[in-house]
């Protein structure tokens, strides 16, 4: 499926995976205080943009959010402002020269809660894949601790979790980082039929 503009693929009321990377994969989150400041900005952004976060992972050079978006325009504005505010912080804190983010945030449409949960497991597993921790819950800057240890996390908005077996099956058979849609083949065909 060809890549669509954000306002063509996402819509009011959808689930989405949004992520953004630093220029040259440089570390924009270097110290615990950086992660904590970004989390504070995310909480403020959620209020302003009126979106909900179901899963997240903050890595040193990028971040992932799995969200539901009641109002796409408000969400897009809030995410843009979030990145700008954090960039201002990094420029000052680390005497950074030039842009910190590699363009606008990227986004992908998610079909339903099953694919949302599978994606959540994938992004919470990023620190394991990067060799930073052995278990997802060992990374302090993701939603894994909320789901696996029951820790309260002000970034997380609950949703009805599907059966774990279904999410695990999706993880085994589906490349969650490929394309602009995270969903079944039928869902993708339906979206192509709706395209102008």
For each residue, the residues with C-beta under 8 A, 3 or more apart:
1: 179 180 181 188 191 192
2: 180
3: 180
4: 8 9 180 195
5: 8 9
6: 9 10 72 76 107
7: 10 72
8: 4 5 195
9: 4 5 6 107 108 109 180 181 191
10: 6 7 14 16 69 72 107 109
11: 14 72
12: 69 70 71 72
13: 68 69 70
14: 10 11 68 69 72 109 110
15: 54 66 67 68 69 109 110 111 112 113 115 116
16: 10 66 67 68 69 107 108 109 110
17: 64 65 66 67 107 108 110 119 123 176 182
18: 64 65 67 79 105 106 107 108
19: 62 63 64 65 105 106
20: 62 63 83 101 102 104 105 106
21: 25 61 62 101 102
22: 25 26 27 28 61 62 100 101 102
23: 26 98 99 100 101 102
24:
25: 21 22 61 62
26: 22 23 61 100
27: 22 30 60 61
28: 22 34 60 61 86 90 100 101
29: 34 35 38 58 59 60 61 63 141
30: 27 34 60 94
31: 34 35
32: 35 36 140
33: 36 37
34: 28 29 30 31 37 38 89 90 93
35: 29 31 32 38 39 58 140 141
36: 32 33 39 40
37: 33 34 40 41 86 89
38: 29 34 35 41 42 58 63 86
39: 35 36 42 43 58 141 154 155
40: 36 37 43 44
41: 37 38 44 45 82 85 86
42: 38 39 45 46 53 56 65 82 155
43: 39 40 46 47 154 155
44: 40 41 47 48
45: 41 42 48 49 78 79 81 82
46: 42 43 49 50 51 52 53 78 155
47: 43 44 50
48: 44 45 74 77 78 81
49: 45 46 71 74 75 77 78 79
50: 46 47 70 71 74 75 78
51: 46 67 68 69 70 71 74 75 78
52: 46 67 68 70 157 159
53: 42 46 56 65 66 67 143 155 156 157
54: 15 66 67 68 116 120 143 156 157 158 159
55: 64 65 66 116 119 120 123 124 142 143 156
56: 42 53 63 64 65 66 123 142 143 155 156
57: 63 64 123 124 126 127 139 141 142 143 144
58: 29 35 38 39 63 141 142
59: 29 62 63 64 126 127 130 141
60: 27 28 29 30
61: 21 22 25 26 27 28 29
62: 19 20 21 22 25 59
63: 19 20 29 38 56 57 58 59
64: 17 18 19 55 56 57 59 123 126
65: 17 18 19 42 53 55 56
66: 15 16 17 53 54 55 56 110 116 119 120 123
67: 15 16 17 18 51 52 53 54 75
68: 13 14 15 16 51 52 54 157 159
69: 10 12 13 14 15 16 51 72 75
70: 12 13 50 51 52 74 75
71: 12 49 50 51 74 75
72: 6 7 10 11 12 14 69 75 76
73: 76 77
74: 48 49 50 51 70 71 77 78
75: 49 50 51 67 69 70 71 72 78 79
76: 6 72 73 79 80
77: 48 49 73 74 80 81
78: 45 46 48 49 50 51 74 75 81 82
79: 18 45 49 75 76 82 83 105
80: 76 77 83 84 104 105
81: 45 48 77 78 84 85
82: 41 42 45 78 79 85 86
83: 20 79 80 86 87 101 105
84: 80 81 87 88
85: 41 81 82 88 89
86: 28 37 38 41 82 83 89 90 100
87: 83 84 90 91 99 100 101
88: 84 85 91 92
89: 34 37 85 86 92 93
90: 28 34 86 87 93 94 96 100
91: 87 88 94 95 96 100
92: 88 89 95
93: 34 89 90 96
94: 30 90 91
95: 91 92
96: 90 91 93 100
97:
98: 23
99: 23 87
100: 22 23 26 28 86 87 90 91 96
101: 20 21 22 23 28 83 87 105
102: 20 21 22 23
103:
104: 20 80
105: 18 19 20 79 80 83 101
106: 18 19 20
107: 6 9 10 16 17 18
108: 9 16 17 18 179 180 181 182
109: 9 10 14 15 16 180 181 182 183 191
110: 14 15 16 17 66 115 116 119 181 182 183
111: 15 114 115 181 182 183 184 187
112: 15 115 116 183
113: 15 116 117 159 160 161 162
114: 111 117 118 162 166 167 170
115: 15 110 111 112 118 119 170 174 182 183 184
116: 15 54 55 66 110 112 113 119 120 159
117: 113 114 120 121 161 162 166 167
118: 114 115 121 122 167 168 170 171 174 176 182
119: 17 55 66 110 115 116 122 123 176 182
120: 54 55 66 116 117 123 124 143 147
121: 117 118 124 125 167 168 171
122: 118 119 125 126 171 176 177
123: 17 55 56 57 64 66 119 120 126 142
124: 55 57 120 121 136 139 142 143 144 147
125: 121 122 128 129 136
126: 57 59 64 122 123 129 130 142
127: 57 59 130 132 133 136 138 139 142
128: 125 131 132 133 134 135 136
129: 125 126
130: 59 126 127
131: 128
132: 127 128 139
133: 127 128 136 138 139
134: 128 138
135: 128 138
136: 124 125 127 128 133 139 142 144 148
137: 144 145 148 149
138: 127 133 134 135
139: 57 124 127 132 133 136 142 144 145
140: 32 35 145
141: 29 35 39 57 58 59
142: 55 56 57 58 123 124 126 127 136 139 145
143: 53 54 55 56 57 120 124 146 147 153 155 156
144: 57 124 136 137 139 147 148
145: 137 139 140 142 148 149 151 153
146: 143 149 150 151 152 153 156
147: 120 124 143 144
148: 136 137 144 145
149: 137 145 146
150: 146
151: 145 146
152: 146
153: 143 145 146 156
154: 39 43
155: 39 42 43 46 53 56 143
156: 53 54 55 56 143 146 153
157: 52 53 54 68
158: 54
159: 52 54 68 113 116
160: 113
161: 113 117 164
162: 113 114 117 166 167
163: 166 167
164: 161 167 168
165: 168 169
166: 114 117 162 163 169 170
167: 114 117 118 121 162 163 164 170 171
168: 118 121 164 165 171 172
169: 165 166 172 173
170: 114 115 118 166 167 173 174 176
171: 118 121 122 167 168 174 176
172: 168 169
173: 169 170
174: 115 118 170 171 182
175: 178 179
176: 17 118 119 122 170 171 182
177: 122
178: 175
179: 1 108 175 182 188
180: 1 2 3 4 9 108 109
181: 1 9 108 109 110 111 187 188 191
182: 17 108 109 110 111 115 118 119 174 176 179
183: 109 110 111 112 115 187 188
184: 111 115 187 188
185: 188 189
186: 189 190
187: 111 181 183 184 190 191
188: 1 179 181 183 184 185 191 192
189: 185 186 192 193
190: 186 187 193 194
191: 1 9 109 181 187 188 194 195
192: 1 188 189 195
193: 189 190
194: 190 191
195: 4 8 191 192
196:
